[in-house]
């Protein structure tokens, strides 16, 4: 990182003039352990799972939409497909716990822990063994991608009901109230929002997750795709690969991953702050500064895909720009005091 920072001062520009691009390039240099980092091989890992809490009618979409959207992903027609193509990232789709059997597809990795979680208002969403299995599945997926060649990875999700689970995770780990951390998800009315908050309160009261035990929090109020994404973050960090996280659901996975292993935070880049009301608070809680604020709330990893582009832009300017020593440009006042 010191080497990358020193080079930033030598490039043909006023010191600090590329702002966050400079900051992210230095961070990636540290993660990769290279003064001249590189980003050639990019992947988006998008994990899908269903949620039993949908039985409580917390949103406007039926659980069948999870499977339907995964089919859309596999046909290349979703937002994440478009943006991944634009940034040159391969996309890895993973069935972590969709409530139905999906048609076999060479683009789909099946790591199904179960056919959706249980209704967390009635008891734990999953067993602790299932929580461990979801984490391990995420580690396995990213480890396989590392073997194919991987310099940076983005995280995305699909799962009807997953903003409810993510809000419950955030409330459980942070001690904040359900009302503070709960947003409108895919766009619900004031009355629906009040009901959603009540559902999360009930789930927390029934399960009483211990904030000192992140695995227990994941098991009691989490989701299979959230556990899987937390595993991706753990596995990527272990392999010294930067992880660009998407919005609220990836944020909940990051809460689990960093609670299990605090040093993982140093490997995470927050792509954006989403329009989901609790997301800014969640990032602030983890001490993560987002690269963008575009009022996005689609999920799927769409914000993370754009984050991959910005991260690569930062690295390329660090490595490819000419230095004052290499040109006839006068360094002027750029030298450090």
MITI-804047 format. One record per residue (C-alpha): residue in three letters; chain; x, y, z. Coordinates in nm, 3 decimals. Example, Ala and Ser with C-alpha at 12.3 -4.5 7.8 and 13.67 -1.06 7.14 Angstrom:
<"ALA"; "A"; <1.230; -0.450; 0.780>>,
<"SER"; "A"; <1.367; -0.106; 0.714>>,
END
This chain:
<"UNK"; "A"; <0.000; 0.000; 0.000>>,
<"UNK"; "A"; <0.287; 0.236; 0.080>>,
<"UNK"; "A"; <0.441; 0.160; -0.259>>,
<"UNK"; "A"; <0.111; 0.231; -0.439>>,
<"UNK"; "A"; <0.058; 0.549; -0.240>>,
<"UNK"; "A"; <0.407; 0.671; -0.327>>,
<"UNK"; "A"; <0.343; 0.604; -0.696>>,
<"UNK"; "A"; <0.021; 0.807; -0.681>>,
<"UNK"; "A"; <0.235; 1.111; -0.590>>,
<"UNK"; "A"; <0.461; 1.048; -0.890>>,
<"UNK"; "A"; <0.184; 1.031; -1.153>>,
<"UNK"; "A"; <0.124; 1.322; -1.392>>,
<"UNK"; "A"; <-0.160; 1.485; -1.197>>,
<"UNK"; "A"; <-0.203; 1.701; -0.889>>,
<"UNK"; "A"; <-0.166; 1.486; -0.577>>,
<"UNK"; "A"; <-0.501; 1.347; -0.467>>,
<"UNK"; "A"; <-0.683; 1.476; -0.775>>,
<"UNK"; "A"; <-0.838; 1.137; -0.858>>,
<"UNK"; "A"; <-0.994; 1.119; -0.514>>,
<"UNK"; "A"; <-1.160; 0.788; -0.434>>,
<"UNK"; "A"; <-1.001; 0.622; -0.739>>,
<"UNK"; "A"; <-0.665; 0.671; -0.571>>,
<"UNK"; "A"; <-0.797; 0.540; -0.241>>,
<"UNK"; "A"; <-0.944; 0.224; -0.392>>,
<"UNK"; "A"; <-0.628; 0.153; -0.593>>,
<"UNK"; "A"; <-0.416; 0.169; -0.278>>,
<"UNK"; "A"; <-0.657; -0.062; -0.095>>,
<"UNK"; "A"; <-0.648; -0.317; -0.378>>,
<"UNK"; "A"; <-0.267; -0.299; -0.382>>,
<"UNK"; "A"; <-0.274; -0.395; -0.015>>,
<"UNK"; "A"; <-0.526; -0.677; -0.067>>,
<"UNK"; "A"; <-0.334; -0.828; -0.359>>,
<"UNK"; "A"; <0.004; -0.762; -0.196>>,
<"UNK"; "A"; <0.133; -0.591; -0.512>>,
<"UNK"; "A"; <0.250; -0.230; -0.551>>,
<"UNK"; "A"; <0.127; -0.256; -0.910>>,
<"UNK"; "A"; <-0.201; -0.449; -0.869>>,
<"UNK"; "A"; <-0.392; -0.588; -1.165>>,
<"UNK"; "A"; <-0.754; -0.651; -1.252>>,
<"UNK"; "A"; <-0.804; -0.872; -1.555>>,
<"UNK"; "A"; <-1.024; -1.156; -1.436>>,
<"UNK"; "A"; <-1.353; -1.032; -1.291>>,
<"UNK"; "A"; <-1.650; -1.234; -1.168>>,
<"UNK"; "A"; <-1.992; -1.160; -1.026>>,
<"UNK"; "A"; <-2.129; -1.427; -0.792>>,
<"UNK"; "A"; <-2.508; -1.406; -0.765>>,
<"UNK"; "A"; <-2.674; -1.632; -0.510>>,
<"UNK"; "A"; <-3.045; -1.712; -0.487>>,
<"UNK"; "A"; <-3.261; -1.847; -0.205>>,
<"UNK"; "A"; <-3.619; -1.837; -0.084>>,
<"UNK"; "A"; <-3.747; -1.723; 0.255>>,
<"UNK"; "A"; <-4.020; -1.876; 0.470>>,
<"UNK"; "A"; <-4.103; -1.534; 0.614>>,
<"UNK"; "A"; <-4.279; -1.458; 0.282>>,
<"UNK"; "A"; <-4.572; -1.649; 0.439>>,
<"UNK"; "A"; <-4.623; -1.336; 0.653>>,
<"UNK"; "A"; <-4.695; -1.132; 0.337>>,
<"UNK"; "A"; <-4.408; -0.886; 0.391>>,
<"UNK"; "A"; <-4.396; -0.769; 0.028>>,
<"UNK"; "A"; <-4.575; -0.749; -0.306>>,
<"UNK"; "A"; <-4.409; -1.041; -0.484>>,
<"UNK"; "A"; <-4.482; -1.415; -0.447>>,
<"UNK"; "A"; <-4.191; -1.651; -0.375>>,
<"UNK"; "A"; <-4.225; -1.803; -0.724>>,
<"UNK"; "A"; <-4.057; -1.489; -0.860>>,
<"UNK"; "A"; <-3.721; -1.603; -0.716>>,
<"UNK"; "A"; <-3.711; -1.907; -0.949>>,
<"UNK"; "A"; <-3.852; -1.704; -1.238>>,
<"UNK"; "A"; <-3.579; -1.442; -1.201>>,
<"UNK"; "A"; <-3.306; -1.706; -1.186>>,
<"UNK"; "A"; <-3.441; -1.835; -1.520>>,
<"UNK"; "A"; <-3.416; -1.476; -1.649>>,
<"UNK"; "A"; <-3.055; -1.459; -1.528>>,
<"UNK"; "A"; <-2.971; -1.781; -1.710>>,
<"UNK"; "A"; <-3.123; -1.645; -2.032>>,
<"UNK"; "A"; <-2.913; -1.328; -2.002>>,
<"UNK"; "A"; <-3.206; -1.090; -1.973>>,
<"UNK"; "A"; <-3.169; -0.934; -1.628>>,
<"UNK"; "A"; <-3.003; -0.612; -1.517>>,
<"UNK"; "A"; <-2.706; -0.800; -1.375>>,
<"UNK"; "A"; <-2.647; -0.970; -1.711>>,
<"UNK"; "A"; <-2.643; -0.638; -1.895>>,
<"UNK"; "A"; <-2.407; -0.464; -1.652>>,
<"UNK"; "A"; <-2.175; -0.764; -1.617>>,
<"UNK"; "A"; <-2.141; -0.776; -1.994>>,
<"UNK"; "A"; <-2.059; -0.406; -1.996>>,
<"UNK"; "A"; <-1.783; -0.437; -1.735>>,
<"UNK"; "A"; <-1.646; -0.764; -1.877>>,
<"UNK"; "A"; <-1.722; -0.982; -1.576>>,
<"UNK"; "A"; <-1.825; -1.345; -1.594>>,
<"UNK"; "A"; <-2.138; -1.421; -1.391>>,
<"UNK"; "A"; <-2.172; -1.721; -1.162>>,
<"UNK"; "A"; <-2.529; -1.806; -1.060>>,
<"UNK"; "A"; <-2.578; -2.024; -0.753>>,
<"UNK"; "A"; <-2.895; -2.191; -0.625>>,
<"UNK"; "A"; <-2.846; -2.177; -0.248>>,
<"UNK"; "A"; <-3.204; -2.256; -0.154>>,
<"UNK"; "A"; <-3.465; -2.177; -0.418>>,
<"UNK"; "A"; <-3.799; -2.332; -0.316>>,
<"UNK"; "A"; <-3.831; -2.533; -0.638>>,
<"UNK"; "A"; <-3.610; -2.742; -0.864>>,
<"UNK"; "A"; <-3.461; -2.532; -1.142>>,
<"UNK"; "A"; <-3.394; -2.672; -1.489>>,
<"UNK"; "A"; <-3.034; -2.793; -1.519>>,
<"UNK"; "A"; <-2.814; -2.531; -1.683>>,
<"UNK"; "A"; <-2.437; -2.522; -1.731>>,
<"UNK"; "A"; <-2.437; -2.163; -1.598>>,
<"UNK"; "A"; <-2.609; -2.267; -1.273>>,
<"UNK"; "A"; <-2.424; -2.408; -0.973>>,
<"UNK"; "A"; <-2.655; -2.598; -0.739>>,
<"UNK"; "A"; <-2.559; -2.575; -0.370>>,
<"UNK"; "A"; <-2.916; -2.603; -0.242>>,
<"UNK"; "A"; <-2.913; -2.626; 0.136>>,
<"UNK"; "A"; <-3.293; -2.672; 0.150>>,
<"UNK"; "A"; <-3.604; -2.563; -0.040>>,
<"UNK"; "A"; <-3.612; -2.220; 0.121>>,
<"UNK"; "A"; <-3.574; -2.124; 0.485>>,
<"UNK"; "A"; <-3.847; -2.172; 0.745>>,
<"UNK"; "A"; <-4.069; -1.887; 0.865>>,
<"UNK"; "A"; <-3.851; -1.708; 1.121>>,
<"UNK"; "A"; <-4.161; -1.576; 1.298>>,
<"UNK"; "A"; <-4.232; -1.931; 1.416>>,
<"UNK"; "A"; <-3.875; -2.037; 1.501>>,
<"UNK"; "A"; <-3.526; -2.047; 1.351>>,
<"UNK"; "A"; <-3.502; -1.989; 0.975>>,
<"UNK"; "A"; <-3.252; -2.276; 0.956>>,
<"UNK"; "A"; <-3.043; -2.502; 1.175>>,
<"UNK"; "A"; <-2.689; -2.405; 1.275>>,
<"UNK"; "A"; <-2.566; -2.698; 1.062>>,
<"UNK"; "A"; <-2.746; -2.548; 0.761>>,
<"UNK"; "A"; <-2.593; -2.207; 0.838>>,
<"UNK"; "A"; <-2.247; -2.366; 0.836>>,
<"UNK"; "A"; <-2.333; -2.549; 0.512>>,
<"UNK"; "A"; <-2.433; -2.222; 0.344>>,
<"UNK"; "A"; <-2.106; -2.055; 0.448>>,
<"UNK"; "A"; <-1.902; -2.350; 0.328>>,
<"UNK"; "A"; <-2.087; -2.352; -0.006>>,
<"UNK"; "A"; <-1.993; -1.986; -0.060>>,
<"UNK"; "A"; <-1.629; -2.060; 0.021>>,
<"UNK"; "A"; <-1.634; -2.354; -0.225>>,
<"UNK"; "A"; <-1.785; -2.144; -0.505>>,
<"UNK"; "A"; <-1.531; -1.862; -0.478>>,
<"UNK"; "A"; <-1.241; -2.107; -0.436>>,
<"UNK"; "A"; <-1.340; -2.272; -0.765>>,
<"UNK"; "A"; <-1.348; -1.931; -0.934>>,
<"UNK"; "A"; <-1.001; -1.849; -0.796>>,
<"UNK"; "A"; <-0.866; -2.161; -0.969>>,
<"UNK"; "A"; <-1.009; -2.034; -1.300>>,
<"UNK"; "A"; <-0.834; -1.699; -1.255>>,
<"UNK"; "A"; <-0.979; -1.421; -1.039>>,
<"UNK"; "A"; <-0.851; -1.075; -0.948>>,
<"UNK"; "A"; <-1.171; -0.923; -0.806>>,
<"UNK"; "A"; <-1.521; -1.049; -0.726>>,
<"UNK"; "A"; <-1.859; -0.883; -0.686>>,
<"UNK"; "A"; <-2.155; -1.016; -0.487>>,
<"UNK"; "A"; <-2.522; -1.019; -0.579>>,
<"UNK"; "A"; <-2.846; -1.180; -0.462>>,
<"UNK"; "A"; <-3.194; -1.290; -0.554>>,
<"UNK"; "A"; <-3.458; -1.394; -0.304>>,
<"UNK"; "A"; <-3.809; -1.270; -0.241>>,
<"UNK"; "A"; <-3.828; -1.170; 0.126>>,
<"UNK"; "A"; <-3.455; -1.117; 0.171>>,
<"UNK"; "A"; <-3.472; -0.753; 0.278>>,
<"UNK"; "A"; <-3.679; -0.874; 0.577>>,
<"UNK"; "A"; <-3.411; -1.126; 0.673>>,
<"UNK"; "A"; <-3.136; -0.869; 0.617>>,
<"UNK"; "A"; <-3.309; -0.614; 0.840>>,
<"UNK"; "A"; <-3.347; -0.879; 1.111>>,
<"UNK"; "A"; <-2.975; -0.965; 1.088>>,
<"UNK"; "A"; <-2.877; -0.599; 1.115>>,
<"UNK"; "A"; <-3.108; -0.539; 1.412>>,
<"UNK"; "A"; <-2.985; -0.855; 1.586>>,
<"UNK"; "A"; <-2.613; -0.777; 1.545>>,
<"UNK"; "A"; <-2.626; -0.401; 1.601>>,
<"UNK"; "A"; <-2.888; -0.372; 1.873>>,
<"UNK"; "A"; <-3.079; -0.119; 1.664>>,
<"UNK"; "A"; <-3.458; -0.140; 1.653>>,
<"UNK"; "A"; <-3.651; -0.305; 1.372>>,
<"UNK"; "A"; <-3.807; 0.032; 1.288>>,
<"UNK"; "A"; <-3.464; 0.194; 1.246>>,
<"UNK"; "A"; <-3.324; -0.065; 1.006>>,
<"UNK"; "A"; <-3.626; -0.168; 0.798>>,
<"UNK"; "A"; <-3.698; -0.021; 0.456>>,
<"UNK"; "A"; <-3.950; -0.062; 0.178>>,
<"UNK"; "A"; <-3.772; -0.338; -0.014>>,
<"UNK"; "A"; <-3.928; -0.366; -0.359>>,
<"UNK"; "A"; <-4.161; -0.075; -0.282>>,
<"UNK"; "A"; <-4.431; -0.121; -0.018>>,
<"UNK"; "A"; <-4.690; 0.116; 0.130>>,
<"UNK"; "A"; <-4.672; 0.279; 0.474>>,
<"UNK"; "A"; <-4.914; 0.020; 0.610>>,
<"UNK"; "A"; <-4.713; -0.267; 0.462>>,
<"UNK"; "A"; <-4.394; -0.119; 0.608>>,
<"UNK"; "A"; <-4.551; -0.113; 0.955>>,
<"UNK"; "A"; <-4.649; -0.479; 0.912>>,
<"UNK"; "A"; <-4.297; -0.570; 0.794>>,
<"UNK"; "A"; <-4.146; -0.403; 1.103>>,
<"UNK"; "A"; <-4.390; -0.595; 1.326>>,
<"UNK"; "A"; <-4.291; -0.922; 1.154>>,
<"UNK"; "A"; <-3.921; -0.854; 1.219>>,
<"UNK"; "A"; <-3.995; -0.766; 1.584>>,
<"UNK"; "A"; <-4.180; -1.095; 1.624>>,
<"UNK"; "A"; <-3.896; -1.292; 1.466>>,
<"UNK"; "A"; <-3.644; -1.132; 1.701>>,
<"UNK"; "A"; <-3.866; -1.191; 2.005>>,
<"UNK"; "A"; <-3.930; -1.556; 1.915>>,
<"UNK"; "A"; <-3.566; -1.640; 1.833>>,
<"UNK"; "A"; <-3.370; -1.407; 2.063>>,
<"UNK"; "A"; <-3.051; -1.431; 1.849>>,
<"UNK"; "A"; <-2.732; -1.367; 2.044>>,
<"UNK"; "A"; <-2.532; -1.083; 1.878>>,
<"UNK"; "A"; <-2.211; -1.239; 2.011>>,
<"UNK"; "A"; <-2.280; -1.551; 1.802>>,
<"UNK"; "A"; <-2.302; -1.455; 1.433>>,
<"UNK"; "A"; <-2.364; -1.815; 1.322>>,
<"UNK"; "A"; <-2.664; -1.824; 1.553>>,
<"UNK"; "A"; <-2.790; -1.494; 1.410>>,
<"UNK"; "A"; <-2.760; -1.630; 1.055>>,
<"UNK"; "A"; <-2.940; -1.952; 1.154>>,
<"UNK"; "A"; <-3.223; -1.785; 1.340>>,
<"UNK"; "A"; <-3.312; -1.492; 1.113>>,
<"UNK"; "A"; <-3.096; -1.525; 0.799>>,
<"UNK"; "A"; <-3.116; -1.677; 0.453>>,
<"UNK"; "A"; <-2.923; -1.938; 0.259>>,
<"UNK"; "A"; <-2.809; -1.687; -0.004>>,
<"UNK"; "A"; <-2.697; -1.448; 0.271>>,
<"UNK"; "A"; <-2.489; -1.722; 0.432>>,
<"UNK"; "A"; <-2.351; -1.816; 0.092>>,
<"UNK"; "A"; <-2.243; -1.459; 0.019>>,
<"UNK"; "A"; <-2.079; -1.435; 0.362>>,
<"UNK"; "A"; <-1.885; -1.749; 0.266>>,
<"UNK"; "A"; <-1.779; -1.586; -0.063>>,
<"UNK"; "A"; <-1.640; -1.293; 0.135>>,
<"UNK"; "A"; <-1.451; -1.520; 0.375>>,
<"UNK"; "A"; <-1.310; -1.732; 0.092>>,
<"UNK"; "A"; <-1.211; -1.433; -0.121>>,
<"UNK"; "A"; <-1.038; -1.261; 0.170>>,
<"UNK"; "A"; <-0.844; -1.581; 0.245>>,
<"UNK"; "A"; <-0.726; -1.579; -0.118>>,
<"UNK"; "A"; <-0.629; -1.207; -0.105>>,
<"UNK"; "A"; <-0.899; -1.108; -0.352>>,
<"UNK"; "A"; <-1.098; -0.783; -0.313>>,
<"UNK"; "A"; <-1.474; -0.823; -0.273>>,
<"UNK"; "A"; <-1.703; -0.554; -0.413>>,
<"UNK"; "A"; <-2.035; -0.581; -0.233>>,
<"UNK"; "A"; <-2.373; -0.472; -0.366>>,
<"UNK"; "A"; <-2.656; -0.335; -0.154>>,
<"UNK"; "A"; <-2.856; -0.422; 0.156>>,
<"UNK"; "A"; <-2.851; -0.802; 0.123>>,
<"UNK"; "A"; <-2.479; -0.819; 0.045>>,
<"UNK"; "A"; <-2.437; -0.579; 0.337>>,
<"UNK"; "A"; <-2.615; -0.824; 0.568>>,
<"UNK"; "A"; <-2.382; -1.098; 0.444>>,
<"UNK"; "A"; <-2.085; -0.868; 0.515>>,
<"UNK"; "A"; <-2.218; -0.816; 0.869>>,
<"UNK"; "A"; <-2.208; -1.195; 0.923>>,
<"UNK"; "A"; <-1.866; -1.236; 0.757>>,
<"UNK"; "A"; <-1.702; -0.952; 0.951>>,
<"UNK"; "A"; <-1.861; -1.067; 1.279>>,
<"UNK"; "A"; <-1.708; -1.412; 1.221>>,
<"UNK"; "A"; <-1.372; -1.268; 1.112>>,
<"UNK"; "A"; <-1.324; -0.891; 1.169>>,
<"UNK"; "A"; <-1.020; -0.866; 0.937>>,
<"UNK"; "A"; <-1.246; -0.949; 0.640>>,
<"UNK"; "A"; <-1.358; -0.584; 0.644>>,
<"UNK"; "A"; <-1.020; -0.483; 0.499>>,
<"UNK"; "A"; <-1.096; -0.691; 0.187>>,
<"UNK"; "A"; <-1.442; -0.542; 0.125>>,
<"UNK"; "A"; <-1.520; -0.251; -0.107>>,
<"UNK"; "A"; <-1.872; -0.108; -0.077>>,
<"UNK"; "A"; <-1.991; -0.035; -0.431>>,
<"UNK"; "A"; <-2.279; 0.195; -0.347>>,
<"UNK"; "A"; <-2.528; 0.308; -0.090>>,
<"UNK"; "A"; <-2.871; 0.190; -0.201>>,
<"UNK"; "A"; <-3.210; 0.353; -0.169>>,
<"UNK"; "A"; <-3.304; 0.095; 0.098>>,
<"UNK"; "A"; <-3.332; 0.312; 0.409>>,
<"UNK"; "A"; <-3.118; 0.099; 0.641>>,
<"UNK"; "A"; <-2.826; 0.054; 0.402>>,
<"UNK"; "A"; <-2.639; 0.378; 0.477>>,
<"UNK"; "A"; <-2.670; 0.299; 0.848>>,
<"UNK"; "A"; <-2.543; -0.055; 0.785>>,
<"UNK"; "A"; <-2.236; 0.065; 0.594>>,
<"UNK"; "A"; <-2.165; 0.325; 0.860>>,
<"UNK"; "A"; <-2.192; 0.056; 1.130>>,
<"UNK"; "A"; <-1.925; -0.150; 0.950>>,
<"UNK"; "A"; <-1.708; 0.154; 0.876>>,
<"UNK"; "A"; <-1.739; 0.110; 0.498>>,
<"UNK"; "A"; <-1.751; 0.411; 0.265>>,
<"UNK"; "A"; <-1.950; 0.352; -0.056>>,
<"UNK"; "A"; <-1.805; 0.445; -0.395>>,
<"UNK"; "A"; <-2.137; 0.567; -0.536>>,
<"UNK"; "A"; <-2.485; 0.685; -0.450>>,
<"UNK"; "A"; <-2.717; 0.630; -0.747>>,
<"UNK"; "A"; <-3.050; 0.562; -0.566>>,
<"UNK"; "A"; <-3.035; 0.202; -0.690>>,
<"UNK"; "A"; <-3.230; -0.073; -0.514>>,
<"UNK"; "A"; <-3.256; -0.353; -0.769>>,
<"UNK"; "A"; <-3.015; -0.595; -0.606>>,
<"UNK"; "A"; <-2.887; -0.885; -0.820>>,
<"UNK"; "A"; <-2.535; -0.737; -0.786>>,
<"UNK"; "A"; <-2.609; -0.448; -1.025>>,
<"UNK"; "A"; <-2.440; -0.190; -0.801>>,
<"UNK"; "A"; <-2.145; -0.424; -0.743>>,
<"UNK"; "A"; <-2.096; -0.464; -1.119>>,
<"UNK"; "A"; <-2.059; -0.087; -1.151>>,
<"UNK"; "A"; <-1.827; -0.099; -0.848>>,
<"UNK"; "A"; <-1.604; -0.348; -1.033>>,
<"UNK"; "A"; <-1.571; -0.092; -1.313>>,
<"UNK"; "A"; <-1.470; 0.186; -1.073>>,
<"UNK"; "A"; <-1.224; -0.040; -0.891>>,
<"UNK"; "A"; <-1.063; -0.138; -1.221>>,
<"UNK"; "A"; <-1.049; 0.227; -1.326>>,
<"UNK"; "A"; <-0.863; 0.309; -1.005>>,
<"UNK"; "A"; <-0.612; 0.028; -1.055>>,
<"UNK"; "A"; <-0.554; 0.111; -1.422>>,
<"UNK"; "A"; <-0.483; 0.478; -1.351>>,
<"UNK"; "A"; <-0.235; 0.376; -1.080>>,
<"UNK"; "A"; <-0.051; 0.131; -1.306>>,
<"UNK"; "A"; <-0.085; 0.282; -1.654>>,
<"UNK"; "A"; <-0.051; 0.660; -1.605>>,
<"UNK"; "A"; <0.289; 0.809; -1.678>>,
<"UNK"; "A"; <0.501; 0.948; -1.396>>,
<"UNK"; "A"; <0.662; 1.292; -1.393>>,
<"UNK"; "A"; <1.001; 1.122; -1.429>>,
<"UNK"; "A"; <0.884; 0.954; -1.750>>,
<"UNK"; "A"; <0.760; 1.275; -1.916>>,
<"UNK"; "A"; <0.856; 1.635; -1.974>>,
<"UNK"; "A"; <0.576; 1.755; -1.747>>,
<"UNK"; "A"; <0.699; 1.983; -1.468>>,
<"UNK"; "A"; <0.616; 1.832; -1.130>>,
<"UNK"; "A"; <0.550; 2.178; -0.990>>,
<"UNK"; "A"; <0.387; 2.174; -0.648>>,
<"UNK"; "A"; <0.298; 1.808; -0.662>>,
<"UNK"; "A"; <0.598; 1.691; -0.460>>,
<"UNK"; "A"; <0.530; 1.594; -0.102>>,
<"UNK"; "A"; <0.646; 1.833; 0.167>>,
END
